[in-house]
Amino acid sequence: MSGSIGSTLRLTLFGRSHGPSVGMTLTGVPAGKTVSMDELQAFLKRRAPGRSPLSTSRREADVPRFLSGLSGSVTDGAPITAVIDNTDVRPEDYKNLSSVPRPGHADYTAYVKYGRIESGGGQFSGRMTAALCVAGGICLQLLEQEGIRIISRIASVGAAEDCGELLSSTAQKPFPVVNDACGEAMQQAILQAKAAGDSLGGTIQCRVLGLPAGVGEPLFGGLEGRISAAVFGIPAVKGVSFGSGFAGTRLRGSENNDLFMIKNGKIVTKTNHCGGILGGISTGMYIDLHVAVKPTPSISLPQESIDLEKMQPVTLKISGRHDPCIVPRAVPCVEAAAAFAVYDALLESRKEQTWN
């Protein structure tokens, strides 16, 4: 199923943007694990819409209802299923778009494959990340119980970049950057694009701290591929790189190689150009990835499109409620996707050790 991912841990997302609800089923979580509902709700609030002039005006409480898998706040070993109700839907905003694909959206490909364009994007909508964040929020807590943390920041918006190194969590900040002055410049850029009826994209940096060496597999089971597969499930993500990434192509091997050394009795590397992964397996250094997020395709400027039923060109002007920049609300989504992939790989690694 295209809505499912994972190996030892299995995640399935379901629902629609303007349907009654979105939800998730997470299978494979061990019994006896404690999940804080307060922490989970705080995490979901970071992604929720309608809380900033930088985001859509659509307001959703995003409070999950758990149907199975939890006894109070403790996992019972059964599949964890949760549903989030959609309470602020306005499908009438999309009446004139039932046969006209919005540029930059999945409307055209959905029409080709399924014969219809759903209001708000349906299963292609960023609304589906609310359910992803329920699963990822749980995985984040379970990883923290293992001494593994995931932190992230907005690395850039348009041409504006954050300064400083990502060393600690930015989750408590209203705008998650390391340097607040750089963050202010990013926010002004977003507001300027919004005032012009346009949008901006950007990049997100994410780090996994505390993952021991030896987690992952070679070839198609590698950590890069597993994390990337989960992150690419976030609508608007167009690229994922690890460590020095594309910048490493401009270096020589003598510059890009991470030299080994012993520090406090542990094997570490002097640098981390590999992003904490070699041969698909964790090195014990922090995993470092950057995620490219495209500009919001829903803009209020006139755009050229086609009426697919009449086969005639049309000029499209999109109304409704949309983020002028998806990046700020996508930060917890990247954390959620990475947490799911890493916890899945960790559980698989332990299962292999048990068999051996």
N, C-alpha and C positions, 0 to 999 in steps of 0.2 A: 504493500500500500504506500502511496506517495505521502500520506499523512503520518507514517510511522518511521521510526528510526531507533537504532540501538541493537545491542547484542545481548549481553547478560542483563542489562537494564533496557527496557523497551518503552518508548514513548509514542503515544498516538494522540494527535490533535484532531478535534472535530468541531463543527459549527460553521457559522457564516457571519460576516461583518454586520449585516442588517437582518439576520435571523433572530430567533428568540434567545440564543445563547451561543457561547463558545465554551469548549471544555477540553480536558485532557485525561488520559489514562496512563499511569506510570506503573509498569510491571517490573518486578524483580528487586524491589527495595527490601532489604532484610527486616525481619520482625524485631521489635524491641527498640527501635530508634525513636528518639523524642524529636518532635517538630513543634517549634514555637509559632503559634498562630499570629502573635503580635509582630514577631520578626518578619514573618511571611507577608503580612499586610503592609508593613512598612516598605518592604521591597517592592511589592506590587504598586504602591503609591508612586514610586519613582517613575514608573512607566505610564501610569494612568493619564488620560487626556483631560483637558479643560482646567488646568491648574496654573497656567502661565500665559502671558501674551505671546510667548514664543511658540505655543502649541495650538492645536485645534480647539474650538470652543465646545466641541462635543464633550459632555460630562458623563462619566461612568464611575460608579462606586468601586467596581472591580473587586467585590468581596466574593471569594469562592465558596461554594457549597460542596462539602465533601460527602460523596455518596457511599464510598467504601474505602477500605485500606487503612483507616485510622480508628483506633479505639481511644477516644478522648484526644490526646495529643501524641499518642504512641502508635507507631506502625505495627500492623498485625500480620504482615506477610502477604496479605491479599493485594490484588491490584488496587492502586490508589486512583480513584476517579473523582474529579472535581468539575463543577460547572460554574461559569460566570454568566449571569443574566445580562443581556443587552437591554438597557432601559432607556437610552436616548437615541433611538434610531429615527432617521428621516429619509425613507426610501423615495419620497416624492422629489428629493433633490436630484434624483438620477433618472426621472421619467423620460427626459429627452435624449438619454444616452443608451437606450435599450438596443439600438442597432448602430450606434456611432462610437467607435473605440476611442478612448482617450489616449493621446500620445504619451508614451512612456509607461503606460499601464499594461497589464496582462489582458486587457479587454479583447484585443484582436485575436491573440492566441487562444484564449478561452472560447471565443466564438467559433474558431476553426475546429477546435477539439471537441467542444461540448454543445455547440449550436446555440449558445446564448451568452449574453453579457449580464452578469448579476449586479444588482445595485450595490454600490460601495466596494465592489471587487470580490465579494463573496469569500471563498476560501483563499484567494490571493491577497486579501487585505492584511494590512499591518495589525488589524484587530486580533488576528490569530495569535499574535505574540503575547496577548494577555494570558492565554492558556499556557504558552511556552514558559512564561515567567512563574506560573504556579509550580510547574515541574522543576524548573531551574532553581527557584527559590528554596524548594525542599532540598535539592541536591547541594546547594550552597551551604545549608545548615549541616548536612551530613558530612560534607567535606571538612567543614570547620571543626567538627567533632574529631576528625582525624588529624587535625593540625595543618590543614591545607586551606589557604585563603585565596580568593580571587578579587583582584582590584582592577579598576579601570579609570579612564578619563577621556574627555573629548580632546583629541590631539590636534584637530584643525576643523575649521568651518570656512568654506570658501578659501580665500587666500590667507586668512588669519590663523596663526598657529599658537599652540600653548608652549610655554617655556618651562624649563626645569625637568627633572627626572621623576617618573612615577614611582614613588617609594611607599606610599601609604594610601589608604582608601580615600576617595573623594565623594563617597556615597552620601555623606551628611550635608554636602554643599548643595544649594539650590541650583547652581550651574557647575557641573562636575569637571573642574579643571585643576591643575596644579597651581598655576599663576592666575590670581583673580583679575589682575589688570588685563591679561591676555583674554580671559573669559569675557570681560566687559566689551572688548573690541569685537569678539565673536558675536555677542548678543546684539550689538549695534548693527553689525553686518546683516544679521537675520532680520531685524526690524526694518532695515532699509530695503531688503529684498521683498519683504511682505508689503511695504508701502508701495512698491513698484508693481505689485501683483505677480511677483516672481518668487523663486525659491532658491535655496542653497543646499549643497551636500557637504560632506566632510569625512573625517576619519576618526576612528575610535581605537585607543590602545588598551589592551587587556593583558594582565599578567596573572599567572598561576604560581603562587608561592607555597613551598613546602612539600611539593610532590616528590617522593623519593625516586631515585634512579631505578630503571628497570621496568617501568610501566609502559605498555604499548607493544606493538608487533611490527615486523618488517613489512615492506611492500604495501599491500592494500589494507592492512590492519594498523598502519602507522598512526601515531597521535595527530600529526598534521592533518591527515585525511579525515580522521574521525571528528576532530574539532571543526574543520572547515565544512564538513557535510552538515553539521548542526547549525553553524553560523549562517551558511547559505540558505537555510530555511527561513531566515528573517527577510521579509520582503524589503527590497531596496539595497540589499548588500550586493556589491558588484566585484569585490576583491578581498582576498585574505592573504597576508604574508606573515612569515615567522622570522624572528631575529632581524638580521640585516636586510632580509627580503630582497627586493629589486636593487636596493642600493649596494648590496653585496656584489652585484655583477660588475661594478666599477672598481672593485678592489682586486688586488693580487691574492693568491693563496696564502702568502706569508702574512698578509694583513687580515684576511678573513678567518683564518684558522684560529680556533680557541685552544690555547696552550694549557696543558694540564699541570696542576700543582697540588700540594697537600696543605690544607689549612685546618687547624684544630683537629688533626687526625682524620680529616675527610678529604676525599678526592674532589677537587673543584676545578673550574677553568678560570684563567685570568680574565677572559672576556666572555661574552655570551652571544656572539654573532649567529650561532646556530639556533638561538631562541629556546634553548633548553631541551632540544630534541635532536638526536642523531640516529639515523636508520629507523625512524619511526618510534623510537624508544626514548623515554625521559632520561636525561643525564643527571638529574638531581639539582641542577640550576633552575632558576625560575623560567617558566614558559612565557614567551613574549610574542604577542601577535598584534598586528594592525589590521583593521577592518575598514574597507572603503564603502561609504554609503552615498548613493547617488542623490542628486537634488530631488525634492518632492515633485513628482510628475504632475500633480493637480495644481495648476496655477490659474489665475484669473485672466491672464492675457489671452487674446484670441489666438487660436491655433488651427492649422489645417488638418482635416480628417476626411473620412469617407462614410457615407451612409451605406452600410453593408447590404441592406435590403433593396435599396433603390439603385445601388452602385453609382452614386453621384458624389462628387466632392462637396464638402460642407465646411463652413467656418464654425469652429466649436469654441464656446466660452463656458468654462466650468464654474458652477456656483457651488454652494455647500460649504462644509467646514473642513479645513485641511491645515496641516502643519506647514508653516513656511520653511521649516527645516526639521527633518526627521531625527537628526543626529542626537540631540539631547535625550529624547525618550528611547532611543535605540541602545543607549549605554547599558541599562540593566538587562536588555534583551541579549546583548552579546555575553554578558556575565552568565546569564541563564543557560544559553546554548553551550558555552564553554564548560560550565559546571556539570551539565548533563553528560557531555562527552567524556570528561575527565573521570567522573564518578563511575561511569559505565566501564571505562578502561581499567580503573582501579579494582572494581569488583571482578572483572574478568581475569586480571592478573592474580588475584587471590585464589580464584577458582582453579587456575592452572597450577598454582603452588600446592594446593590440596591434592590434586590428582597426582602430581609428581611425588 
